Amino acid sequence: MKYRSLPSPYCHRFRRLLVACCALLLSACAGPSQVQAPPPALFADSLFEPAVALPSEDEIFALTPAMRAYTQAVSRDRRGKEIRRALFDALYRRDQLQLEYDSALTRTAAQAFEARQGNCLSLVIMTAALAQELDIPVVFQSIPTEDSWSRSGEIYFNSGHVNLKLGRIQRDGTGGYDADAYTVIDFLPPPDGRQRDGITIGRQAIVAMFMNNRAAEALARGQVSDAYWWARGAVLADPNLLYAYNTLAVVYRRHGELAQAETTLRYALARDPRSAMALSNLAQVVEHLGRVDEANALKAQLARLQPEQPFRYFNQGREAMQAGDYRRARELFQRELRRDPTYHEFHFWLAAADYMLGDLYAAEKHMRLARDASTTRKDHELYAAKLDRLKAHQR
């Protein structure tokens, strides 16, 4: 067994998503279980504008002529290397394809190849498409991870992670996957370099994750009808991706359909009673429906399940900044960073607090860390510009 990882400073988990006030969770993780068709009552097509054109599974993994030419070149120029190693080297050596991580958009295989960038899921899809063109067996994996949160405006993300294994045909000619000889391709290498065991998932789960990501991205742009069709597609693509029901419920909430949101959330919680995101959503929906006592009971249940709410200290820190209490704000941002030392915005706001307190050295340090931890080109450029201004101010 071999382990490969993407050597990029911009590598970061691909994201699950939740909306503040509505807690939308977007997950890339789904374990194998018995498929159950979703109840028709969960869908409300007539409430939304006509459907967007959703890509099929084949279209998500489709290769362009340029991609086929690329795989032919990999096969032709491998110079005695095993085909899996040749593909890895061709994709990730800095003097060749030069992929860049960018979490801003979930791309199809063709879009990721053309842009030379994508989030973790996009790069997994692209790599799988190229591998399968080369007749390399592919196994997708969901990797258990610790909670890692991020945000964009009112949208909050909880990070999930997938990777893939590239195998070889068994020598006995049965055409099966040789589990004793595979290479793991991972776009978020473990910090300690040790490979984590994953849960094997099928292509239908990857397709559902793709659509769920697109639903979240549409919702973040305020395109609620588009978000509905993407979330609906995710549920239908893989009814076992329970986080997709949560996404669908948030779409209903954003559209003002509270009763429909409650029905969807209760269905999700019936299948996974320990889903903190679904429970948080349900508490808020019930509260907006005027059932305050029931909402408080749900919040108490959530507090037992999730004692420390994500972004709690960060939001308190921003309030302290607005009040001009920069020392208190700094303490709160530092507390949030102890929970997740890798999130760029925590470093950015801590840099802002340090600057207001006159500690320019610490401000520059955390602005640099914010730049290095950013996961989109836009954020990277923003922090780089602010870092340049800090350096100029120091001079």
VOPAGU-2260 file (C-alpha; in pm, 1 decimal, decimal comma):
REM VOPAGU-2260
SITE   aa  ch    i         X         Y         Z
SITE  MET   A    0       0,0       0,0       0,0
SITE  LYS   A    1     124,6     344,5     -89,7
SITE  TYR   A    2      14,7     686,9      28,5
SITE  ARG   A    3      18,5     999,3    -184,3
SITE  SER   A    4     -82,9    1350,9     -96,1
SITE  LEU   A    5    -111,6    1678,1    -280,7
SITE  PRO   A    6     195,7    1897,1    -213,7
SITE  SER   A    7      14,5    2229,1    -205,3
SITE  PRO   A    8      13,0    2511,3      51,4
SITE  TYR   A    9    -350,7    2576,1     -34,8
SITE  CYS   A   10    -470,8    2225,9      47,5
SITE  HIS   A   11    -773,1    2223,4     278,2
SITE  ARG   A   12   -1066,7    2001,0     349,7
SITE  PHE   A   13   -1360,3    2021,9     122,2
SITE  ARG   A   14   -1651,5    2158,6     302,2
SITE  ARG   A   15   -1976,4    2069,1     461,4
SITE  LEU   A   16   -2192,8    2369,6     497,1
SITE  LEU   A   17   -2423,3    2518,9     751,5
SITE  VAL   A   18   -2614,6    2845,6     753,6
SITE  ALA   A   19   -2617,8    3065,9    1059,7
SITE  CYS   A   20   -2971,2    3082,9    1200,0
SITE  CYS   A   21   -3058,6    2783,4     985,0
SITE  ALA   A   22   -2759,9    2553,2    1030,6
SITE  LEU   A   23   -2720,9    2395,6     690,3
SITE  LEU   A   24   -2468,5    2115,7     688,6
SITE  LEU   A   25   -2305,7    2001,7     368,8
SITE  SER   A   26   -2131,6    1671,3     404,6
SITE  ALA   A   27   -1886,3    1472,1     201,7
SITE  CYS   A   28   -1910,7    1178,1     433,7
SITE  ALA   A   29   -2156,0     893,0     401,6
SITE  GLY   A   30   -2122,5     539,7     523,0
SITE  PRO   A   31   -2273,6     236,7     352,5
SITE  SER   A   32   -2628,2     150,6     461,7
SITE  GLN   A   33   -2945,7      19,5     310,4
SITE  VAL   A   34   -3081,6     253,7      44,6
SITE  GLN   A   35   -3432,9     379,0     112,4
SITE  ALA   A   36   -3619,6     590,5    -137,1
SITE  PRO   A   37   -3702,8     932,2      11,5
SITE  PRO   A   38   -4074,4     989,9      81,7
SITE  PRO   A   39   -4241,1    1199,1    -192,1
SITE  ALA   A   40   -4376,6    1427,7      81,3
SITE  LEU   A   41   -4025,5    1565,4     131,1
SITE  PHE   A   42   -4032,9    1736,3    -207,8
SITE  ALA   A   43   -4231,9    2048,6    -299,1
SITE  ASP   A   44   -4144,1    2116,5    -663,3
SITE  SER   A   45   -4439,9    2347,2    -723,7
SITE  LEU   A   46   -4305,8    2602,3    -471,2
SITE  PHE   A   47   -3997,0    2680,1    -677,5
SITE  GLU   A   48   -3910,2    2819,4   -1016,3
SITE  PRO   A   49   -3844,4    2569,6   -1298,3
SITE  ALA   A   50   -3557,4    2331,9   -1242,9
SITE  VAL   A   51   -3200,3    2407,2   -1334,4
SITE  ALA   A   52   -3039,6    2152,2   -1565,3
SITE  LEU   A   53   -2858,6    1913,0   -1333,5
SITE  PRO   A   54   -2569,5    1714,1   -1478,8
SITE  SER   A   55   -2595,1    1337,7   -1487,2
SITE  GLU   A   56   -2339,0    1111,8   -1322,0
SITE  ASP   A   57   -2175,9    1054,5   -1659,5
SITE  GLU   A   58   -2156,1    1430,3   -1722,0
SITE  ILE   A   59   -1995,3    1495,6   -1382,5
SITE  PHE   A   60   -1717,4    1247,1   -1462,6
SITE  ALA   A   61   -1702,8    1311,6   -1839,3
SITE  LEU   A   62   -1368,3    1365,9   -2010,7
SITE  THR   A   63   -1300,2    1629,1   -2273,6
SITE  PRO   A   64   -1082,1    1558,1   -2579,9
SITE  ALA   A   65    -800,5    1744,9   -2402,9
SITE  MET   A   66    -830,4    1514,1   -2103,2
SITE  ARG   A   67    -818,5    1204,4   -2322,1
SITE  ALA   A   68    -510,6    1339,3   -2495,9
SITE  TYR   A   69    -359,5    1398,4   -2152,9
SITE  THR   A   70    -418,0    1038,9   -2041,2
SITE  GLN   A   71    -267,4     911,9   -2366,9
SITE  ALA   A   72      42,6    1120,5   -2299,7
SITE  VAL   A   73      65,1     986,3   -1943,8
SITE  SER   A   74      47,5     629,5   -2069,7
SITE  ARG   A   75     294,2     692,2   -2352,5
SITE  ASP   A   76     554,3     883,2   -2150,2
SITE  ARG   A   77     557,7     691,1   -1822,6
SITE  ARG   A   78     911,5     557,9   -1880,0
SITE  GLY   A   79     864,4     225,5   -1709,6
SITE  LYS   A   80     668,1     361,4   -1413,3
SITE  GLU   A   81     358,7     182,6   -1291,0
SITE  ILE   A   82      60,6     359,8   -1445,3
SITE  ARG   A   83     -73,8     476,7   -1107,3
SITE  ARG   A   84     255,4     642,7   -1020,0
SITE  ALA   A   85     278,1     792,1   -1366,9
SITE  LEU   A   86     -66,1     948,7   -1327,0
SITE  PHE   A   87      14,4    1085,5    -981,9
SITE  ASP   A   88     341,1    1238,3   -1099,2
SITE  ALA   A   89     176,9    1386,7   -1405,4
SITE  LEU   A   90    -102,1    1545,5   -1203,9
SITE  TYR   A   91      86,0    1679,9    -906,7
SITE  ARG   A   92     443,7    1754,7    -999,3
SITE  ARG   A   93     477,4    2129,5    -998,4
SITE  ASP   A   94     640,1    2134,9   -1341,9
SITE  GLN   A   95     343,3    1959,1   -1502,4
SITE  LEU   A   96     -30,6    2015,2   -1451,4
SITE  GLN   A   97      16,5    2245,4   -1149,5
SITE  LEU   A   98    -318,7    2199,3    -980,3
SITE  GLU   A   99    -427,8    2458,1    -725,7
SITE  TYR   A  100    -674,0    2409,2    -443,0
SITE  ASP   A  101    -970,0    2649,2    -452,2
SITE  SER   A  102   -1275,5    2591,5    -234,9
SITE  ALA   A  103   -1490,3    2857,8    -401,2
SITE  LEU   A  104   -1669,8    2625,8    -645,9
SITE  THR   A  105   -1737,1    2254,2    -680,9
SITE  ARG   A  106   -1640,3    2162,5   -1036,5
SITE  THR   A  107   -1701,8    1867,8   -1263,2
SITE  ALA   A  108   -1402,7    1666,4   -1377,6
SITE  ALA   A  109   -1382,4    1864,5   -1701,7
SITE  GLN   A  110   -1417,9    2201,7   -1527,6
SITE  ALA   A  111   -1148,8    2118,2   -1272,1
SITE  PHE   A  112    -910,9    2003,1   -1546,1
SITE  GLU   A  113    -967,9    2314,1   -1755,8
SITE  ALA   A  114    -932,9    2552,8   -1459,3
SITE  ARG   A  115    -641,8    2355,1   -1311,7
SITE  GLN   A  116    -804,8    2405,4    -972,4
SITE  GLY   A  117   -1087,2    2283,5    -753,8
SITE  ASN   A  118   -1187,4    2190,5    -403,8
SITE  CYS   A  119   -1114,8    1848,9    -257,4
SITE  LEU   A  120   -1425,1    1687,9    -407,9
SITE  SER   A  121   -1363,0    1839,6    -751,4
SITE  LEU   A  122   -1005,2    1712,1    -758,4
SITE  VAL   A  123   -1114,6    1366,0    -646,7
SITE  ILE   A  124   -1372,9    1355,7    -927,6
SITE  MET   A  125   -1119,7    1473,1   -1185,7
SITE  THR   A  126    -854,8    1225,7   -1071,6
SITE  ALA   A  127   -1106,7     939,7   -1076,5
SITE  ALA   A  128   -1217,3    1029,1   -1428,8
SITE  LEU   A  129    -859,3    1031,5   -1557,1
SITE  ALA   A  130    -774,7     708,6   -1373,2
SITE  GLN   A  131   -1073,0     524,5   -1512,0
SITE  GLU   A  132    -981,0     634,1   -1864,0
SITE  LEU   A  133    -648,3     460,0   -1799,9
SITE  ASP   A  134    -829,7     146,4   -1672,8
SITE  ILE   A  135    -703,4     205,5   -1319,3
SITE  PRO   A  136    -954,8      73,5   -1062,7
SITE  VAL   A  137   -1083,7     351,3    -836,2
SITE  VAL   A  138   -1226,2     326,1    -484,4
SITE  PHE   A  139   -1374,5     634,9    -316,7
SITE  GLN   A  140   -1341,8     681,1      57,7
SITE  SER   A  141   -1507,1     898,8     319,2
SITE  ILE   A  142   -1246,9     989,5     581,8
SITE  PRO   A  143   -1357,7    1055,1     942,3
SITE  THR   A  144   -1228,8    1392,9    1057,1
SITE  GLU   A  145   -1253,0    1615,8    1358,5
SITE  ASP   A  146   -1497,0    1904,4    1331,5
SITE  SER   A  147   -1345,7    2198,5    1146,7
SITE  TRP   A  148   -1556,7    2505,5    1085,0
SITE  SER   A  149   -1539,3    2797,7     846,7
SITE  ARG   A  150   -1778,4    3060,8     720,9
SITE  SER   A  151   -1869,3    3284,2     429,7
SITE  GLY   A  152   -2099,5    3568,7     528,5
SITE  GLU   A  153   -2396,7    3405,3     700,3
SITE  ILE   A  154   -2297,8    3064,8     569,8
SITE  TYR   A  155   -2107,8    2835,3     805,6
SITE  PHE   A  156   -1921,7    2526,5     690,8
SITE  ASN   A  157   -1827,3    2208,3     869,4
SITE  SER   A  158   -1551,7    2030,3     683,0
SITE  GLY   A  159   -1577,3    1675,7     558,9
SITE  HIS   A  160   -1319,4    1484,9     362,8
SITE  VAL   A  161   -1297,8    1229,9      82,5
SITE  ASN   A  162   -1006,6    1069,8     -93,0
SITE  LEU   A  163    -959,7     786,1    -339,8
SITE  LYS   A  164    -756,1     472,7    -381,8
SITE  LEU   A  165    -605,4     369,5    -713,0
SITE  GLY   A  166    -573,2      -6,0    -748,0
SITE  ARG   A  167    -475,8    -263,7   -1003,1
SITE  ILE   A  168    -650,7    -552,3   -1171,6
SITE  GLN   A  169    -600,1    -879,8    -988,9
SITE  ARG   A  170    -337,1   -1100,9   -1145,2
SITE  ASP   A  171    -571,7   -1397,2   -1174,2
SITE  GLY   A  172    -759,2   -1212,6   -1444,8
SITE  THR   A  173   -1092,9   -1191,9   -1261,7
SITE  GLY   A  174   -1101,1    -817,7   -1316,4
SITE  GLY   A  175   -1154,3    -744,3    -947,2
SITE  TYR   A  176    -983,3    -487,9    -725,4
SITE  ASP   A  177    -662,7    -600,1    -554,6
SITE  ALA   A  178    -706,2    -467,8    -201,5
SITE  ASP   A  179    -347,2    -549,2    -109,8
SITE  ALA   A  180    -198,2    -322,8    -375,5
SITE  TYR   A  181    -337,0      27,5    -393,3
SITE  THR   A  182    -224,1     386,7    -381,1
SITE  VAL   A  183    -414,7     642,6    -174,1
SITE  ILE   A  184    -447,5     986,3    -332,4
SITE  ASP   A  185    -535,5    1239,5     -64,1
SITE  PHE   A  186    -578,7    1615,0    -106,4
SITE  LEU   A  187    -563,0    1667,6     269,5
SITE  PRO   A  188    -264,9    1469,7     394,7
SITE  PRO   A  189    -280,8    1379,8     764,3
SITE  PRO   A  190     -70,6    1619,0     975,5
SITE  ASP   A  191     130,7    1330,4    1117,1
SITE  GLY   A  192     171,1    1164,0     778,2
SITE  ARG   A  193     -15,9     853,2     893,0
SITE  GLN   A  194    -291,7     726,7     671,6
SITE  ARG   A  195    -640,8     715,6     819,3
SITE  ASP   A  196    -881,1     433,2     750,7
SITE  GLY   A  197   -1174,7     542,5     539,5
SITE  ILE   A  198   -1524,5     417,2     466,1
SITE  THR   A  199   -1569,3     294,8     111,1
SITE  ILE   A  200   -1843,7     485,0     -71,6
SITE  GLY   A  201   -1982,8     451,9    -420,4
SITE  ARG   A  202   -1996,4     690,3    -713,6
SITE  GLN   A  203   -2359,1     767,8    -630,2
SITE  ALA   A  204   -2243,6     911,7    -296,9
SITE  ILE   A  205   -1984,7    1126,4    -475,6
SITE  VAL   A  206   -2253,4    1248,9    -716,1
SITE  ALA   A  207   -2482,3    1333,6    -422,7
SITE  MET   A  208   -2201,2    1521,5    -248,9
SITE  PHE   A  209   -2133,5    1714,5    -569,1
SITE  MET   A  210   -2498,7    1820,1    -592,4
SITE  ASN   A  211   -2516,0    1899,2    -222,3
SITE  ASN   A  212   -2212,1    2125,1    -258,1
SITE  ARG   A  213   -2374,5    2297,7    -552,7
SITE  ALA   A  214   -2692,4    2346,0    -349,1
SITE  ALA   A  215   -2493,1    2511,7     -71,9
SITE  GLU   A  216   -2307,7    2733,6    -317,2
SITE  ALA   A  217   -2634,4    2840,7    -480,8
SITE  LEU   A  218   -2785,9    2916,0    -141,7
SITE  ALA   A  219   -2484,3    3127,3     -48,5
SITE  ARG   A  220   -2545,0    3330,4    -363,7
SITE  GLY   A  221   -2911,6    3377,0    -271,4
SITE  GLN   A  222   -3033,5    3152,5    -554,7
SITE  VAL   A  223   -3287,5    2963,1    -346,0
SITE  SER   A  224   -3474,4    2794,8    -631,7
SITE  ASP   A  225   -3151,4    2665,2    -783,2
SITE  ALA   A  226   -3045,6    2546,0    -438,8
SITE  TYR   A  227   -3370,3    2349,8    -408,7
SITE  TRP   A  228   -3316,0    2156,3    -730,4
SITE  TRP   A  229   -2956,1    2079,5    -644,5
SITE  ALA   A  230   -3051,9    1960,4    -294,1
SITE  ARG   A  231   -3338,5    1755,0    -437,3
SITE  GLY   A  232   -3095,2    1601,8    -684,1
SITE  ALA   A  233   -2855,9    1515,3    -402,0
SITE  VAL   A  234   -3126,2    1334,4    -205,5
SITE  LEU   A  235   -3233,9    1138,0    -512,0
SITE  ALA   A  236   -2875,2    1058,5    -615,5
SITE  ASP   A  237   -2802,2     893,2    -281,3
SITE  PRO   A  238   -3086,2     874,2     -25,5
SITE  ASN   A  239   -2828,5     766,0     235,2
SITE  LEU   A  240   -2653,3    1104,0     231,1
SITE  LEU   A  241   -2850,8    1226,2     529,4
SITE  TYR   A  242   -2688,1    1569,5     529,9
SITE  ALA   A  243   -2859,6    1637,2     198,6
SITE  TYR   A  244   -3196,6    1630,1     375,8
SITE  ASN   A  245   -3058,9    1890,7     612,9
SITE  THR   A  246   -2958,9    2104,9     314,7
SITE  LEU   A  247   -3304,2    2062,2     165,3
SITE  ALA   A  248   -3463,3    2169,2     494,4
SITE  VAL   A  249   -3257,5    2487,4     505,3
SITE  VAL   A  250   -3365,9    2568,4     151,4
SITE  TYR   A  251   -3726,1    2537,5     266,2
SITE  ARG   A  252   -3649,7    2757,2     565,9
SITE  ARG   A  253   -3494,7    3024,2     345,6
SITE  HIS   A  254   -3800,8    3006,8     119,5
SITE  GLY   A  255   -4036,5    3056,5     414,7
SITE  GLU   A  256   -4173,0    2700,4     410,2
SITE  LEU   A  257   -4131,3    2623,4     779,8
SITE  ALA   A  258   -4371,5    2329,0     796,1
SITE  GLN   A  259   -4195,8    2163,8     502,4
SITE  ALA   A  260   -3860,4    2227,4     666,9
SITE  GLU   A  261   -3982,0    2065,5     989,5
SITE  THR   A  262   -4108,5    1756,3     806,0
SITE  THR   A  263   -3773,9    1714,6     630,2
SITE  LEU   A  264   -3570,7    1762,8     947,2
SITE  ARG   A  265   -3777,7    1517,0    1145,8
SITE  TYR   A  266   -3723,9    1260,0     872,8
SITE  ALA   A  267   -3346,3    1320,0     888,0
SITE  LEU   A  268   -3342,3    1296,2    1268,8
SITE  ALA   A  269   -3544,6     975,2    1261,8
SITE  ARG   A  270   -3261,7     822,9    1061,0
SITE  ASP   A  271   -2980,0     990,7    1256,1
SITE  PRO   A  272   -3092,8    1110,9    1601,3
SITE  ARG   A  273   -2741,1    1238,6    1681,7
SITE  SER   A  274   -2722,6    1486,8    1394,9
SITE  ALA   A  275   -2637,1    1811,9    1570,8
SITE  MET   A  276   -2699,8    2014,5    1256,1
SITE  ALA   A  277   -3047,9    1874,4    1196,4
SITE  LEU   A  278   -3129,9    1919,2    1564,7
SITE  SER   A  279   -3010,2    2279,0    1559,1
SITE  ASN   A  280   -3216,9    2349,6    1248,8
SITE  LEU   A  281   -3524,3    2188,9    1398,6
SITE  ALA   A  282   -3495,7    2393,1    1718,8
SITE  GLN   A  283   -3484,5    2714,4    1517,9
SITE  VAL   A  284   -3771,2    2614,7    1288,8
SITE  VAL   A  285   -3990,0    2514,2    1583,4
SITE  GLU   A  286   -3906,8    2842,0    1758,2
SITE  HIS   A  287   -4009,1    3040,4    1449,1
SITE  LEU   A  288   -4334,4    2843,1    1443,0
SITE  GLY   A  289   -4405,6    2979,6    1792,1
SITE  ARG   A  290   -4352,3    2658,0    1989,8
SITE  VAL   A  291   -4106,0    2810,1    2234,5
SITE  ASP   A  292   -4113,3    2540,3    2503,1
SITE  GLU   A  293   -4049,9    2268,1    2246,7
SITE  ALA   A  294   -3769,3    2473,9    2093,9
SITE  ASN   A  295   -3605,0    2517,8    2434,0
SITE  ALA   A  296   -3620,1    2143,4    2494,0
SITE  LEU   A  297   -3453,5    2082,3    2158,3
SITE  LYS   A  298   -3184,4    2338,7    2239,8
SITE  ALA   A  299   -3116,0    2165,2    2569,2
SITE  GLN   A  300   -3082,9    1836,0    2384,0
SITE  LEU   A  301   -2844,7    2003,6    2138,8
SITE  ALA   A  302   -2633,6    2145,9    2423,1
SITE  ARG   A  303   -2585,5    1796,7    2561,8
SITE  LEU   A  304   -2488,7    1668,1    2218,7
SITE  GLN   A  305   -2269,7    1966,9    2125,4
SITE  PRO   A  306   -2158,8    2152,7    2440,7
SITE  GLU   A  307   -1948,9    2409,9    2254,0
SITE  GLN   A  308   -2125,8    2575,0    1963,6
SITE  PRO   A  309   -1905,5    2651,5    1660,2
SITE  PHE   A  310   -1799,9    3013,6    1618,6
SITE  ARG   A  311   -1936,0    3106,2    1960,8
SITE  TYR   A  312   -1617,8    3284,8    2076,2
SITE  PHE   A  313   -1552,0    3423,7    1729,2
SITE  ASN   A  314   -1890,4    3596,8    1719,8
SITE  GLN   A  315   -1841,0    3726,5    2072,6
SITE  GLY   A  316   -1500,2    3853,6    1966,4
SITE  ARG   A  317   -1647,2    4048,0    1676,3
SITE  GLU   A  318   -1901,0    4202,3    1912,4
SITE  ALA   A  319   -1615,7    4304,9    2141,1
SITE  MET   A  320   -1437,3    4461,3    1842,1
SITE  GLN   A  321   -1746,5    4666,0    1760,4
SITE  ALA   A  322   -1763,0    4779,3    2121,9
SITE  GLY   A  323   -1397,4    4883,9    2111,1
SITE  ASP   A  324   -1290,3    4623,3    2368,4
SITE  TYR   A  325    -992,0    4499,8    2168,0
SITE  ARG   A  326    -823,1    4320,8    2457,1
SITE  ARG   A  327   -1135,4    4112,6    2521,4
SITE  ALA   A  328   -1171,2    4051,6    2149,5
SITE  ARG   A  329    -814,5    3924,7    2129,4
SITE  GLU   A  330    -877,4    3679,6    2414,6
SITE  LEU   A  331   -1188,8    3546,3    2244,2
SITE  PHE   A  332   -1019,3    3503,8    1904,7
SITE  GLN   A  333    -729,8    3325,4    2074,3
SITE  ARG   A  334    -978,9    3092,3    2241,2
SITE  GLU   A  335   -1138,6    3015,0    1905,3
SITE  LEU   A  336    -795,8    2947,8    1757,3
SITE  ARG   A  337    -724,6    2693,8    2029,3
SITE  ARG   A  338   -1025,2    2502,0    1897,7
SITE  ASP   A  339    -912,3    2528,8    1535,6
SITE  PRO   A  340    -565,7    2677,1    1475,9
SITE  THR   A  341    -589,8    2640,2    1096,5
SITE  TYR   A  342    -887,1    2860,8    1007,3
SITE  HIS   A  343    -785,1    3172,9     820,3
SITE  GLU   A  344   -1053,2    3412,9     945,4
SITE  PHE   A  345    -967,9    3354,0    1310,2
SITE  HIS   A  346    -612,8    3462,5    1233,4
SITE  PHE   A  347    -737,5    3762,2    1035,9
SITE  TRP   A  348    -956,0    3894,8    1317,0
SITE  LEU   A  349    -685,9    3828,0    1574,3
SITE  ALA   A  350    -449,6    4030,1    1354,5
SITE  ALA   A  351    -705,8    4311,8    1352,2
SITE  ALA   A  352    -732,0    4306,0    1732,8
SITE  ASP   A  353    -353,2    4300,5    1769,4
SITE  TYR   A  354    -325,8    4595,8    1532,7
SITE  MET   A  355    -576,7    4799,0    1733,3
SITE  LEU   A  356    -378,6    4716,8    2047,7
SITE  GLY   A  357     -59,4    4840,8    1882,1
SITE  ASP   A  358     108,6    4498,9    1860,0
SITE  LEU   A  359     218,9    4521,7    1497,5
SITE  TYR   A  360     450,1    4221,3    1519,2
SITE  ALA   A  361     164,1    3991,0    1627,5
SITE  ALA   A  362     -68,7    4152,3    1373,2
SITE  GLU   A  363     174,3    4076,7    1090,6
SITE  LYS   A  364     226,0    3721,1    1215,7
SITE  HIS   A  365    -144,5    3637,2    1218,3
SITE  MET   A  366    -213,4    3813,6     889,9
SITE  ARG   A  367      54,6    3595,3     734,1
SITE  LEU   A  368    -106,1    3287,0     888,2
SITE  ALA   A  369    -445,2    3398,5     754,7
SITE  ARG   A  370    -297,4    3432,3     406,2
SITE  ASP   A  371    -130,0    3093,0     419,9
SITE  ALA   A  372    -443,1    2918,7     553,7
SITE  SER   A  373    -684,3    3072,7     301,4
SITE  THR   A  374    -862,3    2830,7      69,1
SITE  THR   A  375    -969,5    3056,4    -217,7
SITE  ARG   A  376    -768,1    3274,3    -450,9
SITE  LYS   A  377    -983,8    3573,6    -354,9
SITE  ASP   A  378    -910,3    3538,7      17,4
SITE  HIS   A  379    -542,4    3474,8     -47,6
SITE  GLU   A  380    -510,8    3794,8    -247,8
SITE  LEU   A  381    -708,9    3992,6      12,5
SITE  TYR   A  382    -486,9    3883,9     300,4
SITE  ALA   A  383    -171,4    3931,0      94,9
SITE  ALA   A  384    -270,6    4290,9      23,4
SITE  LYS   A  385    -345,0    4358,2     390,2
SITE  LEU   A  386     -15,1    4199,8     488,9
SITE  ASP   A  387     168,5    4430,0     248,5
SITE  ARG   A  388      -0,9    4731,0     405,6
SITE  LEU   A  389      94,7    4613,5     753,8
SITE  LYS   A  390     457,1    4575,8     650,7
SITE  ALA   A  391     452,6    4919,9     491,8
SITE  HIS   A  392     301,8    5066,1     808,0
SITE  GLN   A  393     576,4    4907,8    1018,8
SITE  ARG   A  394     842,7    5055,1     792,0
